[in-house]
Amino acid sequence: MKNTITLFLILSLLGFPFCEVSAQLKNPQNIPYTWKTDTTKRNIELSEITVAVPRQTFPTIDYPNFIGKAEGLDRFYEHEPVISVTINGESKAYPLNMLTMHEISNDSLGGIPILPTFCPLCNSSVVYDRRLGHGGQQYVLEFEVSGMLRNSDMIMADKQTQTWWQQLTGIGLVGDLKGVELDVIPSMVLSVKDYFKRYPSGKILSPKTGTAAEERYGTNPYTNYDSLGNKPWASFFDQDKLDNRLPPMERVIDLEGKNSYKIYPFSIIAKMGVINDRFDDRNIVIFHKKGTISVLDKYEISKSKAIGSATMFSSIVDGRTLTFKKVDDDFIDIETGSVWDITGRCIQGSMKGKELVPERYSNHFAFAWLAFHPESEIYGEKQ
């Protein structure tokens, strides 16, 4: 963060000009405008966007190298969180600590072009499909970090059309692909230990990325940011928009219904251990396991507080709805007495080998999610 601040102070002192379009953006540091984006095509006001740092301040990790279990357990702290993605029998893990320094990885998995993303200011971890069709054209997009924010959330930009996209929602905001929505790919945030326990042949992002960020892996530039009493930084988020139904830094996971959303606060998930719920005719279950730490707490993330992992699945298996309870670190369905793990795999009992189908959910801070989806129902809220 200190390096970033120094960089845009230097740019400001050099007096770089900015054009008429950039003047409509919130640009307190007068950071140079370098985009060819068609800003006449937009579904938001440009004044909603804040230019926080220069374009490409955060280098994306494109088609990176990966390492296996033995080296991965040696190089990473066992309780640090990763985004776990599995497609067509192949699994990859993207450590949130590394993504804090890069925010985006253009990659592929199981033959599918994917986009793992993480915005530390919103604690939003979402994986998208980089393929889309629009206007009779088929695209396989590659993305960069724009340096701009909206509601404190990263705005991404694709390199082909220079459309600006909201990271938390996956919706095109400004440019040729305005209004197009990227497809979410199911993912889970797990600890390194739990990831390799479930996927012993899986791969984890190599910390040898060839970028200047290498020396900062394992540290957190946003020290104490996620303290429950904190608020998002006022320079990037209008404090009048804070939703008082939840503390701003309460972690939540979301579930999309037919016409609305429901969110589940981590504090409730952790307390209950298991949540069996029904929303918009869908039966779901949420598991919580202790141990996984925050990457937005202490400067040395290995010393950070434990927040645990929360995963969400359909609770229907072979046409039968199961009801779960938690016993130690495992989850038992009441109907058959079978034992399941945090990744939704049955490890013991008559259903051994079965897997729960993951829901398309993601992780966020409450303030960020509710800024984009204020209509969301909140689990546990009195109606």
Buried (B, 14 or more C-beta within 10 A) or exposed (E): EEEBEEBBEEBBEEEBEBEEBBEEBBBEBBBBBBBEBBBEBBEBEBEBBBBBBBBEBBBBBBEBEBBEBEBBBEBBBBBBBBBBBBBEEBBBBBBBBBBBBBBBBBBBBEEBBBBBBBBBBBBBBBBBBBBBEBEEEEBEBBBBBBBBBBBBBBBBBBEBBBBBBBBBBBBBBBBBBBEBBBEBBBBBBBBBBBBBBBBEEBBBBBBEBEBEBEEBBBBBBBBEBBBEEBEBBEEBBEEEEBBEBBBBBBBBBBBBEEEEBBBBBBBBBBEBBBBBBEBEEBBBBBBBBEBBBBBBBBEEBBEBEBBBBBBBBBBBBEEEBBEBEBEEEBBBBEBBEBBBBBBBBBBEBEBEEBBBEBBBBBBBBBBBBBBBBEEBBBBEEEE
